[in-house]
Amino acid sequence: MIQRDRSVVSAPRALTASDGPGRKQRAAVEKWIQGGRKKKRPSLDAYKAADVSVALERLFDRKCAYCESLYVTTQPIDVEHWRPKAEVNVEGPQKTRYGYEWLAAEWTNLLPSCIDCNRARNQVVLLPGETGAVETRVSGKANQFPLFEEAKRLAGPASPDSEDPCLLDPCIDDGKTHLRFLENGVVRPRDEEGTKDSQAQRRRRRAMDSIRVYALNRRALVDARREQRIILGTRFELIRALIRIETQVRSAAGTKILRKAADEIQTLIEHEVHQLLGLARPDRPYALMTGQFVAEFLETIGRS
């Protein structure tokens, strides 16, 4: 979940133009809410305008905002509402309540998602712990949007800043401070269980809820991340081998030919490190995980 800066992409005119469908829809929705939501709800489809999906794909390099899978090769974009537009699942006997209809066409509430992260579907999910146990259950964000304090959930148009979401927002939160990936492709909270620090407890809660709600440990996704980790491991070993050879050749470099050979190996090492860093670019699949392992590897060999 690489953090993205919305300011690098212009907000779609369909949502921002004064005479566009987004502004018209919001006005109609606010009037409907003021009337007590008694009449038929206005349409909430302004987000389906073509320039919305184009802008989101540019912002996230055609990757899912949550799991970082490159969905474009296998499925169309799901334009996801971070705060659910129509209804929200809540704890207690009520179970569901009205959604954030007034944010249905707000640029800051929209994200690109793959089907498995966005929709409630039966999926095989790895259970917490080190046993590798799995279960099939309904997973995917759908209408989930947990808050630290349910009593503060907005009932109508107001600043969202008054809420305290338990989920990570890919355009606000840095995944590196909340998530840590294991060698087998599983993702866990970065903060350890049982920590006493209140801020660490808060980060851990947000990480755990995000992993659960976005289905970030579904088996197919974990398998894909594990394959990426294997590829990284192969490149790590190649670089380590080149470093050993370069050290040996340079220590025995009594001739111009050997010194030149050592320099060429050094250039090759630098090239391989550059290629490795390229795998962690924001536009590459699973860039957050890749960046974590690449940074740890480069630290072990004393390079940056």
NUDRENLO-695386 format. One record per residue: x, y, z of N, C-alpha, C, O in turn; residue in three letters. Coordinates in steps of 0.1 Angstrom, whole numbers, plus 5000, padded with zeros to 4 digits. Atoms other than C-alpha are relative to their C-alpha. Layout:
XYZXYZXYZXYZALA
...
This chain:
500849885000500050005000500950125000501150195010MET
499149895001502350274987499150135001498150154994ILE
500749884999501250624997500050084987501150104981GLN
500149925012500050844968499650145003498850175012ARG
500349864999499851214964499050044990499350054978ASP
501049965010496551324948500350124992499850144981ARG
499849875007497851664939500849984987500850074979SER
499250025012500051504911499049984988499549984976VAL
500950025011496851434891498850105002498350115013VAL
501149904999494151694883498749925003498449824997SER
501350064997490751604898499150014988499150104980ALA
500850015012488351494871498950114999498350145009PRO
501049895002486151774856498649955003497750035007ARG
501350054998483151544858499650025015498450035018ALA
500249994986483451574896500150155005499550185016LEU
499749874995484651934900499350124993499150234999THR
500649895008483052144872498650045007497849965011ALA
501349954994480152364885498849954993497749935000SER
501250055007477852234858500249854997499449794989ASP
499850145003479151874859499149915009498549965018GLY
500950094993477351564872500449995015499549965023PRO
499650014986479451554904499350105009498850075019GLY
500649894992478351894917498549995001497950015011ARG
501550015000474751844906499549885009498549905016LYS
500450114992474651504923500150045015499250005023GLN
499949964986475951644956498950095005498450075016ARG
501149914996473451924956498749925002497949955012ALA
501250084998470651674951500049915012499049905019ALA
499950094988471951444978499850085013499150045022VAL
500249924988472251725003498650045003498150045014GLU
501449964999468751834996499249885005498349895014LYS
500750124995467551475001500349975014499349935022TRP
499750034986469351435034499350105009498850075019ILE
500749904993467951765046498549975002497950015012GLN
501450045000464551625038499749885008498649825008GLY
500250124991465151335062500149874993499849764998GLY
499850135007466051075035498649934998498649814997ARG
501350065001462251015031499649964985499049874983LYS
500350035014461951034993501049904994502049865001LYS
499050095006463750814968501350074999501550194996LYS
498749945000467450864970500550034986500249964976ARG
499549965013469051054941501149904995501649825003PRO
499050095006471350864917501450045006501750155009SER
498649984995474950814930501049964990502149904994LEU
499150065010476550734897500950104993501550064983ASP
499249905007478451054888501549955000502249994991ALA
498650065000481750864898500349914988501449884986TYR
499850095011481250644868500450074987500750004977LYS
499649925012482250924844501449944996502249915004ALA
498850065006485150804821501250075005502250005008ALA
498749934996487651074832500349975015501549995019ASP
499750044986487350944869500949885000501949885007VAL
499150125000488750604862501350034993502349974998SER
498849965006491350754839501050075010502150035010VAL
499249934990492550984866500549915011501749925015ALA
499650094990492650714892501149904995502049875003LEU
498950095005494650474870501350084998502350025000GLU
498849925001497150754864500650025014501850015015ARG
499549984987497450824901500649885006501649895013LEU
499550124993497950464911500749904990500949784993PHE
499350085010499750334879499349874997499949774995ASP
500850125004496950094871500149895010499949775006ARG
499950104990497449914904498850025010498350135012LYS
501049994989494949834932500650095011501750065015CYS
499549914989495250104959500349935012501149975021ALA
499950074987495049844986501149894999502049895007TYR
499150125000496949524976501250024990502149944990CYS
498949975009499149674948500149904988501249904982GLU
500050095011498249404923499750084987499050184987SER
500249945013498449514886498749944994498849844987LEU
501350065004494749454879499750024985498949944979TYR
500549955013494649614844500149884990499449894980VAL
499850105010495849294826498949895001498749814992THR
501050114999492949074839498650055003497749975002THR
501349964996490049294850499850154998500950234999GLN
500249865000488449644847500250065014500149985024PRO
499949944987488949894874498750005008497650025002ILE
501149974991486549904904500350135006501250155013ASP
499949874993486050264914499549995014498249975015VAL
500350034986486050224951499750125008500550225007GLU
500349894991484450454977500649975013500249875020HIS
499350034988486750465007499050015012498849915019TRP
501150004992483850585028498849954992498450024982ARG
501150065008480950365015498950104997498450175005PRO
501049905005478450554994498649985005497850075007LYS
501450034998475150375001499649965014498650005019ALA
500250044986475350205035501349955006502349924999GLU
498850044993477850115061499749895010498749895017VAL
500150114990478249795082500450065013501550115014ASN
499649954987478249885119499849895010499049795007VAL
500250104990478449685151498750025008498250145008GLU
501349994992475349615172498849954992499049904981GLY
501250065006471849505164499550074987498950004979PRO
500449935013471349765136500749944988500149934978GLN
499250065010474149605116500450094988501550094984LYS
499749915011473849855087499350135002498350145010THR
500649874999473050225084500350074987501050024979ARG
499849935012472950485057501550034998502350035008TYR
498649985003476250565040500350154999499750235004GLY
499549865002478250875030499650044986500450064977TYR
500549975014476050955000500550134995500750154983GLU
499649875004477251314999501550004995502050094989TRP
498650025004480851184993500149914988501249874984LEU
500050105011479850954964500750054988501249974980ALA
499449945012481251194938501250095004501550194997ALA
498849924995484151344959501349934996501549824999GLU
498750065005487551294943500849945012501549845010TRP
499150054989489251254977499449875007500149825016THR
500550124994486950964986500049884990499549774993ASN
500050115010487650754954501449944998502450014999LEU
498850085001490250484949499849904989498749854987LEU
500150125009491050224922500249875008501149865016PRO
499850124992490649874935499849884991499149894980SER
500350135006490749514923498749945006498349995016CYS
501350064996487649304926500149935014499349955023ILE
499850074988489049094955500150095012499750055023ASP
499849914989489949384977498650085002498350115014CYS
501149914999486749584970498749925003497849975011ASN
501350074999483849324968500049895010501049835013ARG
500250104991482549094994499849874993498849844986ALA
500050135008483448744980500549895009501349925019ARG
499450114993484148404993501549984996501849974984ASN
498650015003487948384995500749925011500349915022GLN
499250084990490548155011501050105006501850164999VAL
499249904992492348365038500949935010500449835016VAL
499150054990495348285059499650055013499450175015LEU
500449964986494548285096501350065007502450035003LEU
498849944992496748485121500849885006500349785009PRO
499150104994499748295135500949944990500949994978GLY
499050055009502548095120499749864995500649804989GLU
500350145004500747765113499749994985499849884980THR
500450015014499747855078498649954998498249924986GLY
501450055001496147755085499250104992499450224992ALA
500849925009493547885061498549975003498249875009VAL
501450025000489747925060499450074989499950184984GLU
500749945010487248015034498950095007498150045014THR
501049914994485148325044499850114990500550144981ARG
500349885008483548635029501050105004501150145015VAL
499049904998486248885025499950114989499350094979SER
500049885009486749225008499350115007498450095016GLY
500449894992485949575019498550034999497950045010LYS
501549975001482349625005499650125008500150235005ALA
500549894993480549835030500650025014500050085023ASN
499349994987483049815059500750135001501450174991GLN
499349884997484350135074500150025015499450115020PHE
500049994985485250085111500650135005501650184999PRO
499449884994485950385133500449965015499949875021LEU
499650024986487650405167498950045009498749975020PHE
501249964991484550575181498850014991498650114983GLU
501250005008481250485164499150125002498550164993GLU
500849894996479550765182500350134992499550224990ALA
499549885008481551015160499749984985500150074977LYS
500250025014480350865127499150114995498150155001ARG
500849895005478951145105498749954995498549844990LEU
501450035004475251145098499650084988498550064982ALA
500349925011475351405071501250094996502250085002GLY
498949925005477551655052500750085011500150165018PRO
499149934990480351775075501449964997501649874988ALA
498650035002484151765076500349865004500149835016SER
499650134996485351405075501149995011501349895018PRO
498950004990488251515098499549975014500349945023ASP
500650034986485851475128500049855003499849825015SER
500050154998485951095123501449955003502450025000GLU
498750064997488750865134500049864994499749765001ASP
500150135007488950575108501049915005502149945009PRO
499050114996490550245117500749954987501749874989CYS
499450055013491450185080501150104995501050224998LEU
498949925007494650315062499550054987498949984979LEU
500449935012493950565035501350004991502350074995ASP
498850005008496450505006500550134995501650154991PRO
499549875004496550874998500350095012500750205011CYS
499649924988497250985034501049925009501949995014ILE
499150074991498950705053501149934993501049884982ASP
498950075005502350565048500049855004500249835016ASP
500150144996502150185047501349955007501249865015GLY
498750044993505850155058499950015015500649945022LYS
500149984985504950285093499049905006499049905018THR
501150084994502050035097500249854997499849775005HIS
500050145005502849715078501449944998502350024995LEU
498850075002505549455077499849874993498849804997ARG
500250125007505949165053500949895004502149925007PHE
499150114997507248825061500549934987500149964976LEU
499450065011509348605039499149924992499249904979GLU
501050095007506348385030498950084993498050024987ASN
501049915007504348685016498950045009498150125004GLY
501049964991502148725046500350155005501550185007VAL
499849874995501649085058499550015015498449955018VAL
500449994986501449175095500250155005500850234998ARG
499849864995501249495116501550015004502149925008PRO
498649974997504649655120500350005015501349955020ARG
499949994986504049715157499749875007498749805003ASP
500150144994504449405179498750005009498350105015GLU
501250024991501449265199500550025014501649985018GLU
499749984986501349365235500850135003501150155015GLY
499349884998503149695230499250095009497950105009THR
500749924990502349945258499850154995499050225000LYS
500149865006502850265237498750024993498349944985ASP
501449985005499450415229500050034985499149984978SER
499949985015500550535194500349884993499749854982GLN
499750135006501950195186498849915000498549844990ALA
501250084999498750035198499050054989498349974983GLN
500949955010496750265175500549964986499649924978ARG
499550045013499050195145499749854998499349814987ARG
500350145001498649825152498549974997498249894988ARG
501450025003494849845153499750044986498949964979ARG
500349965014494750035120500649904990500049874980ARG
499450105009497149785104499149875000498849814989ALA
500750125000495149485116498650014993498249924986MET
501349985007491749625105500250014985499349964978ASP
499849985015493149725071500449864994499849834983SER
499750135005494649375066498849924999498649844989ILE
501250085000491349215075499050064990498549984981ARG
501149945009488949455056500450004986499649974977VAL
499650015014491049475025500449864995500849854983TYR
499750145004491649105025501449984995501749924985ALA
498649995004495449155023500749875002501949854998LEU
499350134999496248795034499249894994499249784998ASN
500750105007493948615010501149914993502249974989ARG
498950105004495948304998500650044986501850034985ARG
499449985013496248394961500950125000501950134993ALA
499249894999497648734970501349975007502450025003LEU
498850044992500048594996500949924991502249944991VAL
499250085010501248344969500750094990501950064987ASP
499349915009501948624945501150085006502250105000ALA
498949934993503948814970501149915003502349955003ARG
498950104997505848504980500949984987502149974988ARG
499250025012506848454943500950124998502050114993GLU
499249885002508048814942501250005010502350045006GLN
498950014991510148754973501049904996502249924998ARG
499050105005511748444957500850074989502050054988ILE
499349935010512648664927501050095006502250105001ILE
499049914993514248914950501149935006502349975005LEU
498950084994516148644968501049964991502249964994GLY
499150045010517648524936501050124996502250104995THR
499249885003518848884928501050035012502150085010ARG
499249984988520148924964501349914999502449965001PHE
498850095000522348614960500950034989502150014990GLU
499149965011523648724926500950125004502150125002LEU
499249894996524749054941501049965010502250015010ILE
499150044990526348894971501249924993502349944997ARG
499050085007528248654948500950094992502250084992ALA
499249905008529448944926500950085010502150115007LEU
499249924990530649134957501249915005502349965006ILE
498950094995532648824969501149994989502349994992ARG
499050015011534248784934500850134998502050134997ILE
499349875001535049154932501050025010502150075008GLU
499149994989536649144966501349924998502449965000THR
498950095002538748844957500950054988502250054990GLN
499249955012539848984923500850135004502050145000VAL
499349884997540749324937501149985010502250045009ARG
498950034990542749174966501249944993502349944998SER
498950065007544848984940500350084987501050034978ALA
499949925013544849264914501550064999501750185001ALA
498649965002548649274908500350054986501350114984GLY
499849965014548149344871498950104996497950105002THR
501049915005546349604851498749934995497649984997LYS
501150085005544149334836499049975012497849985011ILE
500850034988542949224871499350125006498250115010LEU
500649884995542349574882498850044992497850094997ARG
501149965009540249644852498849905001497749945001LYS
501050104998538349314858499250045012498050035013ALA
500649974987537649424894499150124998498050135003ALA
500849885003536349764881498849964992497750024995ASP
501250045008534049594856499049925009497849945007GLU
500950074991532649364883499350105009498150095012ILE
500649904991532049674905498950074992497850104997GLN
501149945008530149834876498849914999497749964999THR
501150095001528149524872499249995013497949985013LEU
500750004987527249524909499150135001498050125005ILE
500849874999526149894907498849994990497750044994GLU
501250025009523949794877499049915006497849955005HIS
501050094993522349514896499350065011498150045013GLU
500749924989521649734926499050094994497950114999VAL
501049915006520049984903498849934995497749984997HIS
501150085005517949714887499149965012497949955011GLN
500750054988516949594922499150125005498050105009LEU
500849894996515849944932498850034991497850084995LEU
501149985009513749964901498849915003497749955000GLY
501150094997511649674913499150055011498050015013LEU
500849934989510549894942499450134996498950205005ALA
500649875004509350184921498549995003497949885003ARG
501450004996505850294930499149944989498049894992PRO
500850055010504550174896500149854999499449794991ASP
499950155000505649814902499149935009498849985020ARG
500850084991503449544917500749985013501949955014PRO
499550034986503949494955501250085003502250035009TYR
498949914998506249794957500350025015501550035018ALA
499849984985505749834995500849885005501849915012LEU
499250124995506949475002501350004994502349985001MET
498750005007509649494976501050105006502250075009THR
499249894994510949824991500549965013501749995017GLY
499650044986511049675026501249904999502249925005GLN
499050105001513149375015501350054994502450014998PHE
498849945007515449574992500850085010502050085010VAL
499449924991516149825019500849925011501949965014ALA
499450084990516949555044501349934994502349925001GLU
498950075007519249375019501250104998502350075001PHE
498949905002521149695010500750045013501950075013LEU
499349974987521749765046501049905004502049935010GLU
499150114997523249425051501350004993502449964997THR
498849995008525749485023500750135000501750164993ILE
499449874998526449845033499950094988500850174985GLY
500249925012524950005002498750075001497850035009ARG
501349935000522150254996499750054986498750124984SER
